[in-house]
């Protein structure tokens, strides 16, 4: 079997929590050497110190992509909120004359508010019990800590940016902010969502068509957003995948996700592969 490699990387934009899953899910087997470049989101300090807007964030993320793909076609995969970012970045880069050769959103459901989504308590309980059932006790402990801090951050409400701005300008920070990655992650995620929720709402008031090869892989829970995605991407192909939003990359679901991605993106992946 010949070794294959892509002439341009696939850009991956994560969910609001940042990080990346096993990126091999986006490769077509062991002989596929396609580079996958992960875009990093700023931490909470960048939002509050620079009073970052959603438009500025999109431009900063686009600059990261241009640094990784300085020429040639650009292909993007966005997970959850990353799918919305990929759409916005695609519009931005096309306006600058760059070719978007392919775009895939994974379970990128619509939201227009920073308020908790419907049935969030039920989903949180299901996720917690699932971790216990699978005996993933370390992850369960992190899950509990993240929910505790998320609840506390929500109690701060609209005062959060002012509170964090005061912390960022202080000469010292509480040890919990410097030693606990869970707290850092929750604060950064909250500022990301606060900054971008109004921008996301505006996107779908008058959606601008991104007419590129596009795919949406989504769970059954997100099927109500299909129409909105078709307004954004008129040529989009939509496939349902098994699982829930939080466990798409778990062993019982990742195989189906991989197969759906490979099948749905074959045209724009193969078009930029060299032997």
N, C-alpha and C positions, 0 to 999 in steps of 0.2 A: 504494500500500500504506500503510495507516495505521500510525503509530508507536504502539508499545505499551510500557507500562512496568508493572512490578509495584508493587503497593501496599505490599509488604513485601519486604525483601531476601532473597536466599538466603545463608545462612551457610556459609562454607567452612572446614573444619578439615583441615589438611594432614597429611602423613605425619610421622614422628618427626623428620625433618630440618628441618621448618619450610618456609617459603617457599610459593610458589604457582605453578602452571603458568599457561598462557594461559587465563584464566577465561572467554573467549568460548565455550569448549567447552560451557558450561552455559547459553548463550543460544540462543534459537531464531532465528538469523539476524540480519542487520544491523539490522532494525527492532525488535529486542527490546532495550529499555533496562533490563532488570532489573538492579538493583544487586546486586552480589555482595560481601559483606563477609568479609574474611579475619580469622580469629581467630589471635592471636599467642601462641606458647608462651613461657614464661619461659626465661631463659638459665641456665647451670649455677650461677651465683652465688645465684640465688633459691632453688634447691633446697637448697644446703648451708648458706647463712646462716640461712634460716628453717626448715630441716629439714622441707621441704614433704612432706606426705603426698598420696597419690592422691586421697583424698576432698576435701582442701583444693584440690588442683589442679582437680578437676571443678567445684567451687563457684566458683573464680576464673574459669575459662573460661565458666561459665554467666553470671557477672556481666558479662563482656565482651559476651556475646550480648544480655543484657537492656539494656545501654547502647545497642546498635545497633538493637534491636527493642523499644522500651519498652512497646509495646502491640500487640495483634493477634496473628495466627498466626505461628508460627516454622517455618521450613523450613531443613533442614540437609543438607549434603553433606560426607561425611567420606572422605578418602583414606587407605588403609592403616590405621595406628593411629588416625587421625582418625575412622574409622567407628566404632570402639569408644568413643571419647570422645563422639561424637554420640549413640550409644545411651545411655550413662550420663548425659549431660546431659539427654537427652530424658526419662528417668525422673525426674531431679531437678526439671526445670522443670514437668513434669506434676503432680508432688506439690505444687508451689507454685501450681497453678491455671492454668498457661499452656497454650495449645493448640499442639500439634505437628502442623502441617498436612501435613508431608511429611519423609521422611528417606531418604537414599540413601547407602549405603556402597559404596566402590569398592575392590575387591581387598583387603578387610579380612580377612586370614587370621588364624587363631587362634594365639596363642602364650602360654605360661604361664611362661616361663623367660627369663633374660637370657643364657643360653648360646647360642652360634651355632646357627642353624637347620640342619636336615639339608641336605646337599649345597650348603652355602654356598660352598665353594671352586669347585665347578663353575659356579655362577651368577655368581660374581665373575669367573671367567675368560671366560665368555660375554659378560658386560657389557663387560669390558676390550677383548676382540677386536672387539666390535661398534663401540665408539668409534673404534678404529683403522681398521676397515673403512670407516667413514663419514668418516674423515679429520677427526675432531673432536679434534684434538691438545691443545688447551687443556683441554677437559673430561677428556681422558685423563690429563693431568698432575695435575689436581685429584683425579681418581679414585684415582690411585696414592698421593697424599699422604693422602687420607682413609683408605685401607686401612692405610697405615703407622701413622697415629695411632690408628686403631681397634684394631689389634693391640697397640700399646703400652698403651692404656687398659685393654684386657682383661687384660694381664699384671698391672696394678696390682690388679685383682680387687676384693675386698671392702674394700680399704683406700682405694679411690677417694674416697668421701665425706670421710674424715678428711684425706686429702691435699689435696683441693680446699678444705676448710674452712680448713686452714692457709694455703693460698695466698690465699684471700679475705680473711683477717684480716691478711695481711702488708702492709707499707707499699709494697711494690713487687711487681710481677709479672714473671716472665720475658717477654722481648719476644715470644716465640713465641705467648703467650696474648693479647697485646694487638694484634698486627699481622697474625696469620694467621686469616682467617675460617674456614678449613677446620678448624683446631684448635678454635676456639670452637664451631663447629657440631657437631663430633664429641663434645666434652665435654657440650654441652647435650643432644644426642640420647641419649648414654649415661645421663645422670642422669634424663632423661624415662623411658627404658625401665626402669631400675632401680626407679624410684619406682612405676611403674604395673603391672609384670609381676605381682606378687602380687594386686593389685586385679583384673586381668583374669582370673586364675585363679578368684578368688572369684565373679566374675560368672556363670560357667557351672556352678558347683556347684548353685546354686538360682536359675536365671535368672528374672527378673521380666519378664512379658510387656509389651512396649511395643506396644500395639494402635493403631498409626497407619498411614497409607499409607507403606509401606516398600519399598525396592528394594535389591537387592544386585547390582552389576555386578562380575563376577569372572572372572579368567583360569582356564584349565583346571587349573592347578596347585593352585588353592584350592578345588576342588570338594568335597573331603573335609570342608569346614567348613559345608556347606549345612545339615545337620541342626541344628547348634548355632545357626545364625542363625534357623532356623525356630522354635526354642524361645524365642529372644529376641523375635522379631517374628512372631507367628503368621500374619499376613497378608502376609508379605514375598513379593515377586516377584523371582525370581532369573534373571538373564540372563548367559550366557557371552560374554565379549568376547575378541578376539584380542590377541596380544602377550604380553609378560612384565611382571612387576611394575615393572621399571625403565624400560620404554619405552612405557608406555600413552599418553603424550602426544607421542610422536615422530610425524613425518608419516605413517608407514605404518600407524599404529594409531589416531591421534586422531580420524579421520573416523568410524570404527566406534564408538568410545567416545561421540562426540557424538550419533550417530544413536540408539544404545541409550539414552542418558540422556534425550534429548528424547522418544522414544517411551514409555519406561517411566514418566516423571514428568509426562506431559501433564495428567493429571487434577489433581494438586495444584499444578502451575504455573499452569495456566489458571484455576483457581479463585481465584487471588489476583492477577489481572492486570486492569489497567484500560486502556481505550482513551484 
